[in-house]
């Protein structure tokens, strides 16, 4: 332990503690912009580029950055001297002088850390006026919108892309006034190796990287009397969207969410938990088939589109390993455009399928050429949690005061297994609940598989199923996925089944969720809420869902059969990595 003094307060801290961390321990707030920390992923962004956290150390002629300067024995720090405060203000004013002045129409308006700092420091005018950088806006992808003119070179997105996700798409280009963070050679994002996971979006402090906004298109579809607009809601939305309306993280808002969607004008509201149950049926069938018939193992889950794109580009020689199942989002779209259309007599061409997803990659997934035809897509539009929150606010809906609504019945009933798809470990646990009973012919005594749960980046467990010790591997975050896949190739790991999610925590930490700003306790609260929903469900296994039974009996035939394969499965293609 090291002794130090901060603002006349004596304290002891561990060796290696920064001034910023030490000050936080005693309740002293030092403003930051570029700094961010995700301990569970060993991720700490501290390039000291914004210079907003300047402090004064007694005995030193120059100020230093609190986010990167480590405490030394006997150090005396003053964070509130006129010199330190003025330096912070000047550095912030310099950033603002090179920033667009369109806050009122910016997607991050009132959710921008730069804007919040300007308010906190009492900046009321642009002190330094002159030439500003002029970079081309990149709206090439279906998922992510880049406006380099709003970049403050905090490098958070770069650290997330390279160190946490190991995708390697974003990096600092050029020097001085022309410096930006962009793909190599400043090519459009669509042409790069981006997986569209949206973790860059999740950590950007300004409006430099945001999701492509689909709200106007969805509103137009709702207003069109010739269109029948169906919406589906992913599992993790119900434990996160409340944060946009000042609720505690992890508060379950399922019923309010359904009512809000009806008030917005959607004709039918379905639950993606139902199609998650459908995914379990197909994925568990595929797992059982591979085990019984000595086919390719391990089987990898395929619900996460960012993860799918990642393996297509980085491990094209392993494309026989992922499950061929479509994701729950796409399965729901496929069933709405076929089964639901047949049941209601509404032509598929007149149905607009809208998804509310926690993930920016779901937007890119919906646009994949194999998931529908040119005229009839499985899913037409994808909204992030944040986009839906903006739509609800636009209509002046009192979300907190809404009554509890219920999903439409035809594809609305779901099991607890479908709910836990929203968190890391949930997909494989849901599949095992069904696969184990099919393999043994015996009913499970224990539903919860605690050994599969948690937030550890890579974890493994053995699940006893009769005479088989089913070896399961789990990874969340693409950097961890890379380690897991490399381990499989080198024979370090030996698993029967593997779940991979691109985002920290799985869908609860998706790139389209309310910003968690690196606070892992928020992810934990969302995760616990999903497990609580599962625990309180009467039906907790996908194959016991009566609506699932009915759809196979009357429409799909047997699980993993010919018709199910035609509607609910897909294929993957090697993609060039740039």
C-alpha positions as CSV (number, residue, x, y, z in Angstrom):
1,X,0.0,0.0,0.0
2,X,1.1,3.5,-0.8
3,X,0.5,6.7,1.2
4,X,-0.7,9.8,-0.6
5,X,-2.7,13.1,0.0
6,X,-5.4,14.3,-2.3
7,X,-7.1,17.6,-1.6
8,X,-5.7,17.5,2.0
9,X,-7.2,14.0,2.6
10,X,-4.8,11.3,3.6
11,X,-5.3,7.8,2.1
12,X,-3.6,4.5,1.3
13,X,-4.0,2.9,-2.1
14,X,-2.6,-0.2,-3.8
15,X,0.5,0.1,-5.9
16,X,-0.4,0.9,-9.5
17,X,-3.5,2.9,-8.6
18,X,-3.9,6.0,-10.8
19,X,-4.7,9.5,-9.4
20,X,-8.2,9.2,-11.0
21,X,-8.9,5.9,-9.2
22,X,-7.6,7.1,-5.9
23,X,-9.6,10.3,-6.0
24,X,-12.7,8.2,-6.8
25,X,-12.2,6.1,-3.7
26,X,-12.7,9.2,-1.5
27,X,-15.5,10.7,-3.5
28,X,-13.6,13.3,-5.5
29,X,-14.8,13.7,-9.0
30,X,-12.2,14.4,-11.7
31,X,-13.8,15.0,-15.1
32,X,-12.7,12.6,-17.9
33,X,-13.6,12.1,-21.6
34,X,-11.3,9.6,-23.1
35,X,-10.9,7.3,-20.1
36,X,-13.1,4.2,-19.7
37,X,-12.8,0.9,-17.9
38,X,-14.3,-2.6,-18.2
39,X,-12.5,-4.7,-15.6
40,X,-14.1,-8.0,-16.6
41,X,-12.5,-7.7,-20.0
42,X,-9.2,-6.2,-18.7
43,X,-10.1,-3.2,-20.8
44,X,-9.0,0.3,-19.8
45,X,-8.8,3.1,-22.3
46,X,-6.4,5.7,-21.1
47,X,-4.5,7.4,-24.0
48,X,-4.6,10.7,-22.1
49,X,-5.6,12.4,-25.3
50,X,-8.5,14.6,-24.2
51,X,-6.5,16.3,-21.3
52,X,-9.7,17.0,-19.4
53,X,-8.5,15.3,-16.2
54,X,-5.5,17.6,-15.5
55,X,-4.4,17.9,-11.9
56,X,-1.6,19.5,-10.0
57,X,1.1,17.4,-8.1
58,X,3.0,19.3,-5.5
59,X,6.7,19.7,-6.5
60,X,6.1,19.3,-10.2
61,X,6.3,22.2,-12.6
62,X,3.8,20.7,-15.0
63,X,0.2,19.5,-14.6
64,X,-0.4,15.8,-15.3
65,X,-3.3,13.6,-16.4
66,X,-5.1,11.9,-13.6
67,X,-6.3,8.9,-15.7
68,X,-2.7,7.7,-16.5
69,X,-0.5,9.0,-13.7
70,X,0.1,6.4,-11.0
71,X,0.3,7.3,-7.3
72,X,3.8,7.3,-5.8
73,X,4.7,7.1,-2.1
74,X,4.1,10.5,-0.4
75,X,2.5,12.1,-3.5
76,X,0.5,15.2,-2.8
77,X,-2.2,15.9,-5.3
78,X,-4.5,18.9,-5.7
79,X,-7.4,18.5,-8.1
80,X,-9.2,21.8,-7.5
81,X,-6.6,24.5,-7.9
82,X,-7.4,27.4,-10.3
83,X,-4.5,26.3,-12.5
84,X,-5.9,22.7,-12.9
85,X,-9.5,23.8,-13.4
86,X,-8.5,26.5,-16.0
87,X,-6.4,23.9,-17.9
88,X,-9.3,21.5,-18.1
89,X,-11.6,24.3,-19.3
90,X,-9.1,25.5,-22.0
91,X,-8.6,21.9,-23.3
92,X,-12.4,21.4,-23.5
93,X,-12.8,24.7,-25.3
94,X,-10.2,23.6,-27.8
95,X,-12.1,20.4,-28.5
96,X,-15.3,22.4,-28.9
97,X,-13.7,24.8,-31.3
98,X,-13.2,21.9,-33.7
99,X,-16.6,20.3,-33.2
100,X,-19.9,20.8,-35.2
101,X,-22.5,23.0,-33.6
102,X,-25.5,20.9,-34.4
103,X,-26.3,19.6,-30.9
104,X,-30.0,20.0,-31.4
105,X,-30.2,17.5,-34.2
106,X,-27.4,15.2,-33.1
107,X,-28.4,11.6,-32.3
108,X,-26.5,11.9,-29.0
109,X,-28.2,15.2,-28.0
110,X,-28.6,15.1,-24.2
111,X,-26.7,11.8,-24.1
112,X,-23.3,13.2,-25.1
113,X,-20.4,13.3,-22.7
114,X,-18.8,16.2,-24.4
115,X,-22.0,18.2,-24.1
116,X,-22.4,17.2,-20.5
117,X,-18.8,18.4,-19.7
118,X,-19.5,21.7,-21.4
119,X,-22.5,22.2,-19.2
120,X,-20.6,21.1,-16.1
121,X,-17.7,23.5,-16.7
122,X,-20.1,26.4,-17.5
123,X,-18.9,27.0,-21.1
124,X,-21.3,29.4,-22.8
125,X,-19.4,30.4,-25.9
126,X,-16.8,29.1,-28.3
127,X,-13.6,30.8,-27.2
128,X,-11.4,29.7,-30.1
129,X,-12.8,30.2,-33.5
130,X,-11.2,29.2,-36.8
131,X,-11.0,26.4,-39.4
132,X,-12.6,23.0,-38.5
133,X,-11.8,19.6,-39.8
134,X,-14.1,18.5,-42.7
135,X,-14.3,14.8,-43.2
136,X,-16.7,12.7,-45.3
137,X,-19.6,11.1,-43.4
138,X,-19.8,7.3,-43.8
139,X,-23.4,6.0,-44.0
140,X,-22.4,3.0,-46.2
141,X,-23.5,0.2,-43.9
142,X,-26.9,-0.9,-42.7
143,X,-25.9,-0.7,-39.1
144,X,-23.4,2.0,-38.2
145,X,-23.2,5.7,-39.1
146,X,-19.8,7.4,-38.8
147,X,-19.4,11.2,-38.6
148,X,-15.6,11.8,-38.1
149,X,-16.2,15.5,-37.7
150,X,-17.6,14.7,-34.3
151,X,-14.6,12.6,-33.3
152,X,-12.6,13.9,-30.3
153,X,-9.9,11.3,-30.8
154,X,-10.6,9.7,-27.4
155,X,-9.7,6.3,-29.0
156,X,-12.3,4.4,-27.1
157,X,-13.7,2.9,-30.2
158,X,-10.3,1.9,-31.4
159,X,-9.4,0.2,-28.1
160,X,-12.8,-1.6,-28.1
161,X,-12.4,-2.7,-31.8
162,X,-8.8,-3.8,-31.5
163,X,-8.1,-4.9,-27.9
164,X,-11.5,-6.2,-26.7
165,X,-13.1,-7.4,-29.9
166,X,-9.8,-8.0,-31.8
167,X,-11.7,-7.2,-35.1
168,X,-9.0,-4.6,-36.1
169,X,-11.2,-2.4,-38.2
170,X,-10.7,1.0,-36.6
171,X,-7.4,2.8,-36.1
172,X,-5.9,6.2,-36.0
173,X,-5.1,7.7,-39.4
174,X,-3.1,10.7,-40.4
175,X,-1.6,13.3,-38.0
176,X,-2.3,16.7,-36.6
177,X,-5.4,18.5,-37.9
178,X,-6.2,15.6,-40.4
179,X,-6.1,12.9,-37.7
180,X,-9.2,10.6,-37.5
181,X,-10.2,7.2,-36.4
182,X,-11.4,5.1,-39.4
183,X,-10.9,1.8,-41.2
184,X,-7.7,1.2,-43.1
185,X,-7.2,3.7,-46.0
186,X,-10.4,5.4,-44.8
187,X,-12.5,2.9,-46.8
188,X,-16.3,2.8,-46.2
189,X,-17.2,0.7,-43.2
190,X,-19.3,-1.6,-45.4
191,X,-16.2,-2.6,-47.3
192,X,-14.1,-3.2,-44.2
193,X,-13.8,-6.2,-41.9
194,X,-16.3,-4.7,-39.4
195,X,-18.7,-7.2,-37.8
196,X,-21.1,-4.4,-36.9
197,X,-21.2,-5.5,-33.3
198,X,-21.7,-1.9,-32.3
199,X,-19.3,-2.0,-29.3
200,X,-17.7,1.1,-30.8
201,X,-21.1,2.8,-30.8
202,X,-21.6,1.7,-27.1
203,X,-18.5,3.5,-25.9
204,X,-18.3,6.6,-28.2
205,X,-18.7,9.7,-26.0
206,X,-20.1,11.9,-28.8
207,X,-22.1,11.4,-31.9
208,X,-19.1,10.3,-34.0
209,X,-20.4,6.7,-34.2
210,X,-24.1,5.9,-33.8
211,X,-26.5,3.3,-35.2
212,X,-28.3,3.9,-38.5
213,X,-31.7,5.2,-37.5
214,X,-34.7,3.3,-38.9
215,X,-37.4,5.1,-37.0
216,X,-38.6,7.2,-39.9
217,X,-39.0,4.2,-42.1
218,X,-40.9,2.3,-39.4
219,X,-43.2,5.3,-38.8
220,X,-43.9,5.5,-42.5
221,X,-44.8,1.8,-42.6
222,X,-47.2,2.2,-39.6
223,X,-48.9,5.1,-41.3
224,X,-49.3,3.2,-44.6
225,X,-52.9,1.8,-44.6
226,X,-51.9,-0.9,-47.1
227,X,-49.3,-2.4,-44.8
228,X,-49.8,-4.8,-41.9
229,X,-47.0,-4.0,-39.5
230,X,-45.8,-6.7,-37.1
231,X,-43.2,-6.1,-34.4
232,X,-41.1,-8.5,-32.3
233,X,-39.2,-7.8,-29.1
234,X,-36.0,-9.5,-28.1
235,X,-35.5,-11.0,-24.6
236,X,-33.0,-8.5,-23.3
237,X,-35.0,-5.4,-24.3
238,X,-37.5,-5.9,-21.4
239,X,-34.8,-5.7,-18.8
240,X,-33.0,-2.6,-20.3
241,X,-35.4,-0.2,-21.9
242,X,-36.7,1.1,-18.5
243,X,-33.3,2.8,-18.0
244,X,-34.3,5.2,-20.8
245,X,-37.2,6.3,-18.6
246,X,-35.2,6.6,-15.3
247,X,-36.0,3.1,-14.1
248,X,-33.4,1.0,-12.3
249,X,-31.3,-1.3,-14.5
250,X,-32.8,-4.7,-14.6
251,X,-36.3,-3.7,-14.0
252,X,-38.7,-6.0,-15.9
253,X,-41.0,-3.9,-18.2
254,X,-42.4,-6.7,-20.5
255,X,-46.1,-5.7,-20.1
256,X,-45.4,-1.9,-20.4
257,X,-43.3,-2.6,-23.5
258,X,-46.2,-4.4,-25.2
259,X,-48.6,-1.6,-24.4
260,X,-46.2,1.1,-25.6
261,X,-45.8,-0.8,-29.0
262,X,-49.6,-1.0,-29.4
263,X,-49.9,2.8,-28.7
264,X,-47.2,3.4,-31.4
265,X,-49.6,1.8,-33.9
266,X,-48.1,-1.7,-34.5
267,X,-50.8,-4.1,-35.6
268,X,-49.4,-7.2,-33.9
269,X,-46.9,-7.6,-31.1
270,X,-44.9,-10.9,-31.0
271,X,-42.3,-12.0,-28.5
272,X,-38.9,-13.1,-29.9
273,X,-38.7,-15.4,-26.8
274,X,-41.1,-17.6,-28.9
275,X,-38.7,-17.8,-31.8
276,X,-35.9,-18.4,-29.3
277,X,-37.8,-21.5,-28.3
278,X,-38.1,-22.4,-31.9
279,X,-34.3,-22.0,-32.2
280,X,-33.8,-24.3,-29.2
281,X,-35.9,-27.0,-31.0
282,X,-33.8,-26.8,-34.1
283,X,-30.4,-26.3,-32.4
284,X,-31.0,-29.1,-29.8
285,X,-32.1,-31.4,-32.6
286,X,-28.9,-30.6,-34.5
287,X,-26.8,-31.2,-31.4
288,X,-28.5,-34.6,-30.8
289,X,-28.0,-35.5,-34.5
290,X,-24.3,-34.7,-34.4
291,X,-23.7,-36.6,-31.1
292,X,-25.7,-39.7,-32.1
293,X,-24.3,-39.9,-35.7
294,X,-20.7,-39.0,-34.9
295,X,-20.9,-35.8,-37.0
296,X,-18.8,-32.6,-36.8
297,X,-18.3,-31.4,-33.2
298,X,-18.2,-29.1,-31.5
299,X,-21.4,-27.4,-32.6
300,X,-21.3,-23.6,-32.3
301,X,-24.4,-21.5,-31.6
302,X,-25.3,-19.1,-34.4
303,X,-27.7,-16.6,-32.9
304,X,-25.3,-13.7,-32.9
305,X,-24.9,-12.1,-36.4
306,X,-21.7,-10.2,-35.4
307,X,-20.2,-13.5,-34.3
308,X,-21.3,-15.2,-37.5
309,X,-19.6,-12.5,-39.6
310,X,-16.5,-12.7,-37.4
311,X,-16.1,-16.5,-38.1
312,X,-16.8,-16.0,-41.8
313,X,-13.9,-13.6,-42.1
314,X,-11.4,-14.9,-39.6
315,X,-12.0,-18.6,-39.6
316,X,-13.4,-19.6,-43.0
317,X,-12.0,-23.1,-42.6
318,X,-14.3,-23.7,-39.6
319,X,-17.6,-22.9,-41.2
320,X,-18.8,-26.5,-40.9
321,X,-18.9,-26.1,-37.1
322,X,-21.6,-23.4,-36.5
323,X,-25.2,-24.5,-36.2
324,X,-27.1,-23.9,-39.4
325,X,-30.0,-22.4,-37.5
326,X,-31.1,-18.9,-38.3
327,X,-31.2,-16.5,-35.3
328,X,-34.4,-16.1,-33.4
329,X,-34.9,-12.7,-35.1
330,X,-34.8,-14.2,-38.5
331,X,-36.8,-17.3,-37.5
332,X,-39.6,-15.0,-36.3
333,X,-39.5,-13.1,-39.6
334,X,-39.6,-16.3,-41.6
335,X,-42.6,-17.6,-39.7
336,X,-44.5,-14.3,-39.9
337,X,-44.0,-14.2,-43.7
338,X,-45.2,-17.8,-44.1
339,X,-47.1,-19.4,-41.2
340,X,-48.7,-16.2,-39.9
341,X,-49.5,-15.0,-43.5
342,X,-51.2,-18.4,-44.2
343,X,-53.2,-18.2,-40.9
344,X,-54.4,-14.7,-41.4
345,X,-54.7,-14.6,-45.2
346,X,-52.6,-11.5,-45.4
347,X,-50.1,-11.7,-48.3
348,X,-46.5,-11.7,-47.3
349,X,-45.8,-8.7,-49.5
350,X,-48.2,-6.6,-47.5
351,X,-46.6,-7.6,-44.1
352,X,-43.8,-5.4,-42.7
353,X,-41.7,-7.2,-40.1
354,X,-40.1,-4.9,-37.6
355,X,-37.6,-6.2,-34.9
356,X,-36.7,-4.4,-31.7
357,X,-33.2,-5.7,-31.0
358,X,-30.3,-4.9,-28.5
359,X,-27.8,-5.1,-31.3
360,X,-26.7,-3.0,-34.3
361,X,-25.5,-6.2,-36.1
362,X,-29.1,-7.3,-36.3
363,X,-29.6,-4.5,-38.8
364,X,-26.9,-5.9,-41.0
365,X,-28.2,-9.4,-40.5
366,X,-31.7,-8.5,-41.8
367,X,-30.0,-7.2,-45.0
368,X,-28.1,-10.4,-45.7
369,X,-29.1,-11.6,-49.2
370,X,-29.8,-15.2,-48.2
371,X,-32.3,-14.2,-45.5
372,X,-35.3,-13.6,-47.8
373,X,-35.7,-12.6,-51.4
374,X,-35.3,-9.2,-53.2
375,X,-39.1,-8.5,-52.8
376,X,-39.9,-10.3,-49.5
377,X,-37.3,-10.0,-46.7
378,X,-37.6,-12.2,-43.5
379,X,-37.2,-8.9,-41.5
380,X,-37.7,-5.5,-43.1
381,X,-36.5,-3.1,-40.4
382,X,-34.6,-3.3,-37.1
383,X,-34.8,-0.9,-34.3
384,X,-32.3,-0.7,-31.4
385,X,-33.5,-0.3,-27.8
386,X,-32.5,3.3,-28.0
387,X,-34.4,4.0,-31.2
388,X,-37.6,2.5,-29.7
389,X,-37.1,4.6,-26.6
390,X,-36.9,7.8,-28.8
391,X,-40.2,6.7,-30.6
392,X,-42.0,6.3,-27.3
393,X,-40.8,9.7,-26.1
394,X,-41.8,11.3,-29.3
395,X,-45.3,10.2,-28.8
396,X,-45.3,11.5,-25.3
397,X,-46.2,8.1,-23.8
398,X,-45.8,7.9,-20.0
399,X,-43.9,4.6,-20.1
400,X,-43.7,4.2,-16.3
401,X,-47.5,4.6,-15.9
402,X,-48.5,2.2,-18.7
403,X,-50.7,-0.8,-17.9
404,X,-49.4,-4.3,-18.4
405,X,-50.2,-5.6,-21.9
406,X,-49.8,-9.1,-23.3
407,X,-48.2,-10.4,-26.5
408,X,-50.4,-11.6,-29.3
409,X,-51.1,-15.3,-28.9
410,X,-50.3,-17.0,-32.2
411,X,-46.6,-16.6,-31.6
412,X,-46.5,-15.0,-28.2
413,X,-46.3,-17.8,-25.7
414,X,-42.7,-18.6,-24.6
415,X,-40.7,-20.6,-22.1
416,X,-38.1,-19.4,-19.6
417,X,-35.5,-21.0,-21.9
418,X,-36.4,-18.5,-24.6
419,X,-35.9,-15.6,-22.1
420,X,-32.4,-16.4,-21.1
421,X,-31.2,-16.1,-24.7
422,X,-30.6,-12.5,-23.7
423,X,-27.5,-13.2,-21.7
424,X,-24.2,-15.0,-22.1
425,X,-24.6,-18.7,-21.4
426,X,-28.3,-18.5,-21.8
427,X,-28.5,-19.9,-25.3
428,X,-26.5,-23.1,-24.6
429,X,-28.3,-23.6,-21.3
430,X,-31.7,-23.4,-23.0
431,X,-30.6,-25.9,-25.7
432,X,-29.2,-28.3,-23.1
433,X,-32.5,-28.3,-21.2
434,X,-34.1,-29.8,-24.3
435,X,-31.2,-31.9,-25.7
436,X,-30.6,-33.7,-22.4
437,X,-34.2,-34.9,-22.2
438,X,-34.1,-36.0,-25.9
439,X,-30.8,-37.9,-25.4
440,X,-31.9,-39.7,-22.2
441,X,-35.7,-39.9,-22.6
442,X,-35.9,-38.8,-18.9
443,X,-37.2,-35.6,-17.4
444,X,-34.6,-33.2,-16.0
445,X,-34.6,-33.0,-12.2
446,X,-32.5,-29.8,-12.2
447,X,-33.4,-27.0,-14.6
448,X,-30.8,-24.4,-13.8
449,X,-27.2,-25.0,-14.9
450,X,-25.4,-22.7,-12.6
451,X,-22.0,-23.8,-14.0
452,X,-22.9,-22.1,-17.3
453,X,-23.7,-18.7,-15.8
454,X,-21.7,-15.7,-14.9
455,X,-19.6,-13.0,-16.7
456,X,-16.3,-14.6,-17.0
457,X,-15.0,-14.0,-20.5
458,X,-14.2,-17.7,-21.3
459,X,-15.6,-20.5,-19.3
460,X,-16.2,-24.2,-19.6
461,X,-18.3,-26.8,-17.8
462,X,-19.3,-30.4,-17.9
463,X,-22.9,-31.2,-17.8
464,X,-23.8,-34.8,-16.9
465,X,-26.4,-36.3,-19.3
466,X,-26.8,-40.0,-18.6
467,X,-23.5,-41.7,-19.6
468,X,-22.4,-38.6,-21.5
469,X,-20.3,-35.8,-19.9
470,X,-21.4,-33.0,-22.2
471,X,-18.4,-30.6,-22.4
472,X,-19.6,-27.0,-22.9
473,X,-17.6,-23.9,-23.8
474,X,-18.8,-20.3,-23.5
475,X,-17.3,-17.0,-24.7
476,X,-18.6,-13.5,-24.8
477,X,-16.7,-10.7,-26.5
478,X,-15.1,-11.4,-29.9
479,X,-11.6,-11.3,-28.4
480,X,-12.5,-14.2,-26.1
481,X,-14.2,-15.9,-29.1
482,X,-10.9,-15.7,-31.0
483,X,-9.0,-17.3,-28.0
484,X,-11.6,-20.0,-27.9
485,X,-11.5,-20.8,-31.6
486,X,-7.7,-20.8,-31.6
487,X,-7.9,-23.2,-28.7
488,X,-10.1,-25.5,-30.6
489,X,-7.8,-25.5,-33.7
490,X,-4.8,-26.2,-31.5
491,X,-6.6,-29.0,-29.6
492,X,-6.3,-27.1,-26.4
493,X,-10.0,-27.2,-25.9
494,X,-12.3,-30.2,-26.4
495,X,-16.0,-29.3,-26.3
496,X,-19.2,-30.8,-27.7
497,X,-21.0,-27.5,-27.8
498,X,-20.0,-23.9,-27.7
499,X,-21.9,-20.6,-27.3
500,X,-20.4,-17.4,-28.5
501,X,-21.8,-13.9,-28.1
502,X,-20.1,-10.9,-29.7
503,X,-20.9,-8.4,-27.0
504,X,-19.8,-8.2,-23.4
505,X,-22.5,-10.0,-21.3
506,X,-24.2,-11.1,-24.5
507,X,-27.3,-9.3,-25.7
508,X,-27.7,-7.5,-22.3
509,X,-24.6,-5.5,-23.3
510,X,-25.5,-5.1,-27.0
511,X,-24.4,-2.2,-29.1
512,X,-28.0,-0.9,-29.3
513,X,-28.8,-1.0,-25.6
514,X,-29.0,2.0,-23.3
515,X,-25.4,3.2,-22.7
516,X,-23.9,1.5,-19.7
517,X,-20.6,3.5,-20.0
518,X,-18.5,0.6,-18.7
519,X,-20.5,0.0,-15.5
520,X,-20.6,-3.8,-15.2
521,X,-23.0,-3.7,-12.4
522,X,-25.6,-2.6,-14.9
523,X,-25.0,-5.7,-17.0
524,X,-25.2,-7.9,-13.9
525,X,-28.6,-6.4,-13.0
526,X,-29.9,-7.0,-16.5
527,X,-28.6,-10.6,-16.4
528,X,-30.2,-11.3,-13.0
529,X,-33.5,-10.0,-14.2
530,X,-33.6,-12.4,-17.1
531,X,-32.8,-15.4,-14.8
532,X,-35.6,-14.2,-12.5
533,X,-38.1,-14.1,-15.4
534,X,-37.1,-17.6,-16.3
535,X,-37.4,-18.8,-12.7
536,X,-41.0,-17.4,-12.5
537,X,-42.2,-19.0,-15.8
538,X,-44.6,-22.0,-15.6
539,X,-43.0,-23.5,-18.7
540,X,-39.1,-23.5,-18.6
541,X,-38.3,-25.9,-21.5
542,X,-38.8,-25.0,-25.1
543,X,-40.1,-28.4,-26.1
544,X,-42.9,-28.1,-23.5
545,X,-44.2,-24.8,-25.0
546,X,-47.8,-25.7,-26.3
547,X,-47.5,-23.1,-29.1
548,X,-44.2,-24.6,-30.2
549,X,-45.8,-28.1,-30.2
550,X,-48.7,-26.8,-32.3
551,X,-46.6,-25.1,-34.9
552,X,-44.6,-28.3,-35.5
553,X,-47.7,-30.5,-35.5
554,X,-49.7,-28.3,-37.9
555,X,-47.1,-26.6,-40.0
556,X,-43.4,-27.4,-39.7
557,X,-43.5,-31.2,-39.2
558,X,-40.7,-32.7,-37.2
559,X,-37.9,-30.6,-35.7
560,X,-34.8,-30.5,-38.0
561,X,-37.0,-32.0,-40.8
562,X,-37.3,-30.9,-44.4
563,X,-39.7,-28.1,-44.0
564,X,-38.1,-26.8,-40.8
565,X,-34.7,-26.9,-42.5
566,X,-36.1,-24.9,-45.5
567,X,-37.6,-22.1,-43.3
568,X,-35.4,-22.0,-40.2
569,X,-31.9,-22.8,-41.4
570,X,-29.3,-21.0,-43.4
571,X,-25.7,-21.3,-44.7
572,X,-22.5,-19.3,-44.3
573,X,-19.9,-18.1,-46.8
574,X,-16.2,-17.3,-46.4
575,X,-15.6,-13.5,-46.6
576,X,-12.5,-11.6,-47.4
577,X,-10.8,-10.0,-44.4
578,X,-9.5,-6.5,-45.2
